[in-house]
Amino acid sequence: MANLLIEVGNTALKAAWAEGMTLGKAYRFQGEKVMDFILSITEKEKPEVMAVVSAKPITSAEEEILRKECRHLMILDSAHPDILQRYDLPDYLSYDRAASLLAVRYLFKGKPCMVFDFGTTLTIDLTSEDGQYRGGNVSPGFLTRFKALSRYSKSLPLMNIPARIPREGNSLESSIESGVVSGIMFEIEGYIRRHPGHVVVFTGGDATYFAKRMKQSLFIVSNLVQMGLALITDDYVEKNIQ
């Protein structure tokens, strides 16, 4: 039986079937009926292990429903810090960040890495050559910056992701667009200059948008969290399922 890997983020759900480290059919869902969507995936096939990482708390009722849909359920959240400790990662990390770091250890073994995850937040995490976690930072994500400007400055309109931007804005709208995009670019480039010699990895929903604007060589790995969840799940199967 295959395993089902589920990441419930702040804005969307991502899921993928996996056989060991081989990822199969993937899904994406945006909406409020998250549990109904998960049940639609498992309706035809029940997974051996269902691994769920969620930005939102999973209630006991939801956990009970999920347990009926698989042979083994792994919920990866702040209530289960032992899994993070097992991989020598600090327990303040969210499990999506932790999964990304485990995937980077696997993909770029023996190399120091810098991971940029472009989502609701922009997270930057560093690993050493031997895979040790060296810390990281969190700042507002791309769309979050537009929303914050509109919400806290009543005179500014809410802008969306621009296709093209001038280096300096020549209208109120283009000034906001250029300011937000340029600010993130300066942020990225500053981290890269501060940590030369690192493998640079972009992931998350807005990764491609910013990767196209970079002059430095880098890797885009869109399914980094799922790869990390596959590693955790495969390890769990090896140790707990005969």
C-alpha positions in Angstrom: 0.0 0.0 0.0 1.1 3.5 -0.7 1.5 6.3 1.8 -0.4 9.6 1.7 1.5 12.8 2.5 -0.6 15.9 3.4 0.5 19.5 4.0 -2.3 21.8 5.2 -0.9 25.3 4.8 -2.3 28.7 5.7 -3.8 29.2 2.2 -3.9 25.8 0.5 -3.7 22.0 1.0 -1.1 20.0 -0.9 -1.0 16.2 -0.9 0.8 13.4 -2.7 0.9 9.6 -2.8 4.3 8.1 -2.1 6.0 4.7 -2.4 9.0 5.1 -0.2 10.8 8.2 -1.6 9.0 8.0 -4.9 6.3 10.6 -5.1 3.2 9.9 -7.2 -0.1 11.6 -8.0 -0.3 15.1 -6.4 -3.2 17.3 -5.3 -3.8 20.9 -4.5 -6.9 22.4 -2.8 -8.0 25.8 -1.7 -11.1 26.1 0.4 -12.7 25.6 3.8 -13.8 21.9 3.4 -10.3 20.4 4.0 -11.5 17.2 5.6 -14.0 16.6 2.8 -11.2 16.9 0.3 -9.0 14.5 2.1 -11.8 12.0 2.3 -12.3 12.4 -1.5 -8.7 11.3 -1.9 -8.9 8.2 0.3 -12.4 7.2 -1.0 -10.9 4.8 -3.6 -7.7 3.8 -1.9 -6.7 3.7 1.8 -3.1 4.6 2.6 -0.8 2.4 4.7 0.5 5.6 6.5 -1.1 9.0 6.4 1.3 11.8 7.4 -0.3 15.1 8.1 1.4 18.4 8.8 -0.9 21.3 9.4 -0.5 25.0 10.0 -3.9 24.9 11.8 -4.6 22.7 14.9 -6.2 19.3 14.1 -9.1 18.7 16.4 -9.6 15.4 18.2 -12.7 14.8 16.1 -10.8 15.3 12.8 -8.0 13.0 14.1 -10.6 10.3 14.7 -11.9 10.7 11.2 -8.4 10.5 9.7 -7.5 7.3 11.7 -10.4 5.5 10.0 -9.0 6.3 6.6 -5.6 4.6 7.0 -3.7 1.9 8.8 -1.3 4.3 10.5 -1.7 8.0 11.2 1.1 10.4 11.9 0.1 13.9 12.9 3.1 16.2 12.8 2.5 19.2 15.0 3.7 21.0 18.2 2.2 18.2 20.3 4.7 15.7 18.9 8.1 17.4 19.2 9.8 14.0 19.7 9.9 13.6 15.9 11.8 16.8 15.5 14.2 15.9 18.3 14.9 12.6 16.6 16.3 14.4 13.6 18.2 16.9 15.7 16.0 19.9 14.8 14.8 22.5 17.3 11.2 22.0 18.5 10.2 25.6 17.6 10.4 24.8 13.9 7.1 24.2 12.2 6.9 20.8 10.6 6.7 22.1 7.0 10.1 23.9 7.6 11.5 20.8 9.3 10.4 18.6 6.4 12.0 20.9 3.9 15.3 20.8 5.8 15.2 17.0 5.9 14.7 16.9 2.1 17.6 19.3 1.6 19.8 17.1 3.7 18.8 14.2 1.5 19.2 16.0 -1.9 22.4 18.0 -1.2 24.2 15.8 1.2 27.6 17.2 2.2 26.9 20.7 1.1 25.8 23.8 3.1 22.4 24.9 2.0 20.1 28.0 2.3 16.4 27.3 1.8 13.9 30.1 0.9 10.3 29.1 1.2 7.9 31.6 -0.5 4.5 31.3 1.1 2.3 33.2 3.4 5.6 33.9 5.2 9.0 34.0 3.7 11.3 31.7 5.7 15.0 31.4 5.3 16.8 28.4 6.8 20.5 27.4 6.8 22.1 24.0 7.1 25.8 23.2 7.4 27.9 20.7 5.3 27.1 17.9 7.8 23.3 18.7 7.7 23.2 20.5 11.1 20.6 23.2 11.4 22.2 26.6 11.7 19.1 28.8 12.3 16.8 30.9 10.1 14.6 33.9 9.8 10.9 34.6 9.2 9.4 37.6 7.5 6.1 38.5 5.7 5.5 36.6 2.5 4.8 38.2 -0.9 1.0 38.6 -0.8 1.1 39.2 2.9 3.1 42.4 2.3 0.6 43.7 -0.2 -2.3 42.9 2.3 -0.4 44.6 5.2 0.1 47.8 3.2 -3.5 48.0 2.3 -4.8 47.1 5.7 -2.6 49.4 7.8 -2.4 52.3 5.3 -6.0 53.2 4.4 -4.9 55.4 1.5 -3.1 52.5 -0.3 -5.0 50.1 -2.6 -4.7 46.3 -2.4 -2.4 45.1 -5.1 -1.8 41.7 -6.6 1.2 40.0 -8.0 2.4 42.1 -11.0 3.6 40.5 -14.2 6.1 43.3 -14.9 7.5 45.9 -12.6 9.6 49.1 -13.2 12.7 49.6 -11.2 11.1 52.6 -9.7 7.3 53.2 -9.7 5.7 55.9 -11.8 2.3 55.7 -10.2 0.9 54.8 -6.8 0.1 51.3 -7.9 3.5 50.6 -9.6 5.3 52.2 -6.6 3.7 49.6 -4.3 4.4 46.7 -6.8 8.0 47.8 -7.3 8.6 48.4 -3.6 7.3 45.0 -2.5 9.1 43.0 -5.2 12.3 45.0 -4.9 12.3 44.7 -1.1 12.0 40.9 -1.3 14.8 40.8 -3.9 17.1 42.9 -1.8 16.3 40.6 1.1 17.1 37.4 -0.8 20.3 38.9 -2.3 21.5 40.1 1.0 21.2 36.7 2.6 23.1 35.1 -0.3 25.9 37.6 0.0 26.0 37.0 3.7 26.4 33.3 3.3 28.6 32.6 0.2 29.2 29.1 -1.0 25.8 27.8 0.0 23.5 25.8 -2.3 20.4 28.1 -2.7 17.1 26.3 -2.8 13.7 28.0 -3.6 10.4 26.4 -2.7 6.8 27.5 -2.1 4.1 29.1 -4.2 6.0 32.2 -5.3 9.4 30.5 -5.8 9.4 30.5 -9.6 8.3 34.2 -9.7 11.4 35.3 -7.8 13.8 32.6 -9.3 13.2 34.2 -12.7 14.6 37.5 -11.4 17.7 36.0 -9.9 21.2 36.2 -11.4 22.7 33.6 -9.1 22.4 29.9 -9.8 19.8 28.1 -7.6 17.5 25.1 -7.4 13.7 25.2 -7.5 12.2 22.3 -5.7 8.4 22.7 -5.6 7.7 19.5 -3.7 10.4 20.0 -1.0 7.9 19.5 2.0 6.4 16.4 0.4 9.9 14.9 0.0 10.7 15.6 3.6 7.4 14.0 4.7 8.3 11.0 2.5 11.6 10.6 4.4 9.9 10.9 7.8 7.2 8.4 6.7 9.7 5.9 5.2 11.7 6.1 8.4 8.5 5.4 10.4 7.6 2.4 8.3 11.1 0.9 8.6 11.0 1.3 12.4 7.4 0.5 13.3 5.7 -1.6 10.6 6.8 -5.1 10.0 
